[in-house]
């Protein structure tokens, strides 16, 4: 389905749980000294309803996120059941990999297409400083287990001023996994910790590996994602002499890619987010709804998805404090109630741990 700006929306991120077993300062700053406790968890049945309805309007690629999705008690079964739904082209997962070693085999058997591992350092002490947990060894075991099972893996790095770009890239090259450096969005702690990606990443690697070659991914299959990068991947990829992997940049601010954005999000409390850079959220299935059968429920979800796609803004306004966002609630009859909020208030108050960024 296309939105009002002509973008084909065919990719959905589903936050299946909003708890995490780490406490990264930029994601969950208010809970640095304790685990982020689960407030919301999507059941397998509800996720399957969402996916089934999404395929009816042309959404075919799905990524399961959190919190930490491997904390979901039925994550392996969820992947397996989603893969059985007609119209689903790919199912992927983003994880911190702490629990990946014990799930890798089951996820492979369930049919997972790819896994993105969030890893911001390979220094064990720095890892503990960032996450508040001494678990780097478990992350390594998880990455190795997934690779050994034949799962396509990428490493995702959230850039901060302290990021050791060269060390992380060498680590990814040794593992044989592509690596993407992600610009920190101005959400929560991101307001004060962001850096300009191209200058930091390409600048650092150029000194070691020489001038990079920009990879034209147009009409080429995305190696680790299961779908065509020209339609679905926001990363710009580069290759360097001496590296057997690709280095990607995902730049939401300095390389704004809103004009090609193809995704919507479902939060762990069962709401739709047409855009991460907006406060607009909508009820997916209002609590007041009563259904006589699954067909009626599917219809309501489809209508909510269509409304979310229709409400998707042309671009985010992370850096525009003058912008007024509209917080929207959709009811069964698609009536709209709105509350106006300033962009700065919205972004400063939100934590990534609660919105499945």
C-alpha positions in Angstrom: 0.0 0.0 0.0 1.3 3.5 -0.8 1.0 6.4 1.5 -0.2 9.9 0.5 3.4 10.8 -0.6 3.7 7.8 -3.0 6.0 5.7 -0.8 5.3 1.9 -0.8 4.8 0.8 2.8 5.8 -2.9 2.9 7.9 -3.2 6.1 6.7 -3.4 9.7 8.7 -3.4 12.9 6.9 -5.1 15.8 8.1 -4.5 19.4 7.0 -7.8 21.0 8.1 -6.8 24.5 9.2 -3.6 26.2 11.5 -5.1 28.8 15.3 -5.5 28.4 18.1 -7.4 30.2 20.5 -4.5 29.6 20.3 -0.9 30.7 22.1 1.1 28.0 22.2 4.8 29.1 21.0 6.2 25.8 18.1 3.8 25.6 16.9 3.5 29.1 18.4 6.4 31.1 15.9 6.4 34.0 16.5 2.8 34.8 20.3 2.6 34.9 20.5 0.8 38.2 17.9 -1.8 37.6 16.4 -4.0 34.8 13.8 -2.4 32.6 10.7 -4.3 33.8 8.2 -5.5 31.3 5.0 -3.4 31.2 3.7 -4.8 27.9 4.1 -8.0 26.0 2.4 -8.9 22.8 1.0 -12.5 22.7 1.8 -14.8 19.7 -1.9 -14.7 18.8 -2.1 -10.9 18.6 1.2 -10.7 16.6 -0.2 -13.3 14.1 -3.4 -11.2 13.8 -1.3 -8.1 13.1 0.9 -9.8 10.6 -2.0 -11.5 8.8 -3.8 -8.2 8.5 -0.6 -6.4 7.4 -0.1 -8.8 4.5 -3.6 -8.0 3.3 -2.4 -4.4 2.4 0.9 -5.4 1.0 3.2 -5.4 4.0 5.5 -8.4 3.5 8.7 -7.8 5.6 8.6 -8.0 9.4 11.2 -7.3 12.0 10.7 -8.3 15.7 12.2 -5.9 18.2 11.8 -5.0 21.8 13.0 -4.1 24.4 14.8 -7.4 24.0 12.7 -9.7 21.8 14.5 -12.9 23.1 13.0 -12.2 26.5 9.6 -13.0 25.0 8.7 -16.5 26.3 7.4 -17.7 22.9 9.7 -15.9 20.5 10.8 -19.0 18.6 7.2 -20.2 18.1 6.3 -16.6 17.1 8.9 -16.6 14.3 7.8 -20.1 13.1 4.1 -19.2 13.0 4.7 -15.8 11.2 6.7 -17.6 8.5 3.7 -19.8 7.8 1.4 -16.9 6.9 0.9 -16.5 3.2 2.4 -13.3 1.8 5.2 -13.0 4.4 8.5 -12.6 2.5 10.9 -12.2 5.4 11.1 -12.3 9.2 14.1 -10.8 10.9 15.0 -9.9 14.5 17.0 -7.3 16.3 18.7 -8.4 19.5 21.4 -7.5 22.0 22.5 -11.2 21.6 22.8 -11.9 25.4 20.4 -14.8 25.0 21.1 -15.6 21.4 23.3 -18.6 22.0 20.4 -20.5 23.5 17.9 -19.4 20.8 20.0 -19.6 17.6 19.2 -23.2 16.7 15.5 -22.8 17.3 15.4 -19.6 15.4 17.1 -21.1 12.4 14.7 -24.0 12.5 11.8 -21.6 12.8 13.0 -20.0 9.5 14.4 -16.6 10.7 15.8 -14.8 7.7 18.3 -12.6 9.4 19.4 -11.2 12.8 20.8 -7.8 13.6 22.9 -7.7 16.7 23.2 -4.4 18.6 26.8 -4.0 19.9 28.4 -0.7 20.6 31.9 -1.9 21.8 34.0 -5.0 21.9 35.8 -3.8 25.1 34.3 -5.8 28.0 34.8 -3.0 30.5 33.3 -0.4 28.2 30.4 -2.8 27.4 29.7 -3.0 31.1 29.8 0.8 31.4 27.3 1.3 28.6 24.9 -1.6 29.5 25.4 -1.8 33.3 25.9 -5.6 32.8 29.1 -7.7 32.5 27.7 -9.8 29.7 30.0 -9.2 26.7 31.1 -12.8 26.7 27.5 -13.9 26.3 27.1 -11.6 23.3 30.1 -13.1 21.6 28.8 -16.6 22.2 25.5 -15.6 20.7 27.0 -14.1 17.6 29.1 -17.2 17.1 26.2 -19.5 17.6 24.0 -17.7 15.1 26.8 -17.7 12.5 27.5 -21.4 13.1 23.8 -22.1 12.5 23.9 -20.4 9.2 21.9 -17.3 10.2 22.7 -14.1 8.3 24.0 -11.6 10.9 24.7 -7.9 10.9 26.2 -5.8 13.7 24.5 -2.6 14.5 26.5 0.2 16.3 24.9 3.3 17.8 27.4 6.0 17.3 28.6 8.1 20.2 31.7 10.3 20.6 33.4 7.3 22.3 32.8 4.7 19.6 35.9 2.9 18.4 35.0 2.6 14.8 38.2 0.8 13.7 38.1 -1.9 16.4 34.4 -2.7 15.8 34.9 -2.9 12.0 37.9 -5.2 12.5 35.8 -7.4 14.8 32.9 -7.6 12.2 35.4 -8.4 9.5 36.8 -11.2 11.5 33.3 -12.6 12.1 32.4 -12.1 8.4 29.4 -9.9 9.2 28.4 -6.6 7.7 28.5 -3.7 10.1 26.2 -0.6 10.2 26.9 2.5 12.2 23.7 4.2 13.2 23.3 7.9 13.9 21.8 8.4 17.4 18.4 10.0 17.0 17.6 13.0 19.2 15.3 10.9 21.4 15.9 10.9 25.2 19.7 10.9 25.8 20.3 11.2 22.0 19.9 15.0 22.2 23.4 15.2 23.7 25.3 12.2 22.5 25.0 12.3 18.7 27.9 12.6 16.3 28.1 13.1 12.5 28.4 9.6 11.1 30.2 10.1 7.8 33.0 12.2 9.3 33.5 9.8 12.3 33.2 6.5 10.5 34.5 7.0 7.1 37.1 9.4 8.4 38.5 6.8 10.8 38.5 3.9 8.4 40.0 6.0 5.6 43.2 6.5 7.7 43.5 2.7 8.1 42.1 1.2 4.9 42.4 4.0 2.3 39.7 5.6 0.2 36.4 3.7 0.3 34.2 2.7 -2.6 30.5 3.5 -2.4 28.4 0.5 -3.1 25.5 1.0 -5.4 22.9 -1.3 -3.9 20.2 -0.3 -6.4 18.7 -3.5 -7.9 21.1 -5.7 -5.9 20.0 -8.2 -3.3 20.7 -7.1 0.3 23.0 -9.8 1.5 21.8 -10.1 5.1 18.2 -8.9 5.0 16.3 -11.2 2.7 15.0 -8.4 0.5 16.0 -5.8 -2.1 18.0 -3.0 -0.5 16.8 -0.4 -3.0 13.3 -0.7 -1.6 13.8 -1.5 2.1 17.3 -0.6 3.5 18.1 2.9 4.7 21.9 2.1 5.0 24.5 3.5 2.6 27.2 0.9 2.1 30.9 1.3 1.5 33.7 -1.2 0.8 37.3 -0.8 1.8 40.4 -2.6 0.5 41.4 -5.3 2.9 37.9 -5.7 4.4 35.7 -8.6 3.3 32.6 -7.0 4.6 30.4 -3.9 3.9 30.4 -0.9 6.2 27.0 0.8 6.3 25.8 4.2 7.5 22.3 4.9 8.7 21.9 8.6 9.1 18.5 9.7 10.1 19.6 13.3 10.6 22.7 14.0 8.5 21.5 11.7 5.7 17.8 12.1 6.0 16.1 9.2 4.1 12.4 10.0 4.9 11.5 10.2 1.2 12.2 6.5 0.8 10.9 5.4 4.2 8.8 2.3 3.8 7.9 1.3 7.4 5.5 1.5 10.2 5.9 0.3 13.8 3.8 -1.6 16.3 4.6 -0.9 19.9 4.5 -3.5 22.7 1.3 -2.0 24.1 -0.4 -2.6 20.8 -0.3 0.8 19.2 0.8 1.9 15.7 3.5 4.5 15.1 3.5 5.7 11.5 6.9 7.5 12.2 9.5 7.2 14.9 10.1 10.9 14.7 6.5 11.9 15.4 4.3 11.6 18.5 1.4 10.3 16.4 0.2 6.9 17.7 -3.0 5.0 17.0 -4.8 2.2 18.7 -4.3 -1.0 16.7 -7.3 -2.8 18.3 -9.2 -0.6 20.8 -10.0 -2.3 24.1 -13.6 -1.3 23.6 -14.0 -3.4 20.5 -15.9 -6.7 20.6 -15.7 -9.1 17.7 -18.0 -11.9 16.6 -15.3 -13.6 14.6 -11.7 -13.4 13.4 -12.7 -11.8 10.1 -14.3 -8.8 11.9 -11.1 -8.4 13.9 -8.9 -8.6 10.8 -11.1 -5.9 9.2 -10.6 -3.6 12.2 -6.8 -4.1 12.2 -6.6 -3.5 8.4 -8.6 -0.3 8.8 -6.2 0.8 11.6 -3.2 0.0 9.4 -4.6 2.0 6.5 -5.2 4.9 8.8 -1.7 4.8 10.2 -0.2 4.7 6.7 -2.5 7.6 5.7 -1.2 9.5 8.8 2.4 8.9 8.1 4.2 12.3 7.8 6.3 13.2 4.8 9.4 13.5 7.1 10.5 13.5 10.7 11.0 16.7 12.5 13.5 15.6 15.1 15.4 18.9 15.0 12.6 21.3 14.6 11.5 22.5 18.0 8.9 24.8 16.5 7.0 21.9 15.0 3.8 20.9 16.8 3.0 17.2 16.7 -0.4 15.7 17.0 -1.0 12.8 19.3 -3.8 10.8 17.7 -6.0 8.0 19.0 -8.0 5.9 16.5 -11.2 4.3 17.7 -13.2 1.5 16.0 -15.1 4.1 14.0 -11.9 5.8 13.0 -12.8 8.9 14.9 -9.8 11.1 15.9 -9.0 12.8 19.2 -5.8 14.9 19.1 -3.5 16.5 21.7 -0.9 19.0 20.5 2.6 18.6 21.8 5.9 20.4 21.0 8.5 18.4 19.2 11.2 19.1 21.8 8.9 17.8 24.6 8.0 14.7 22.7 11.5 13.6 21.8 13.2 14.5 25.2 10.6 12.5 27.1 10.7 9.3 25.1 13.0 6.5 25.7 14.0 4.0 23.0 13.3 1.1 25.4 9.6 2.0 25.2 9.1 2.6 21.5 11.0 -0.2 19.9 13.4 2.1 18.0 
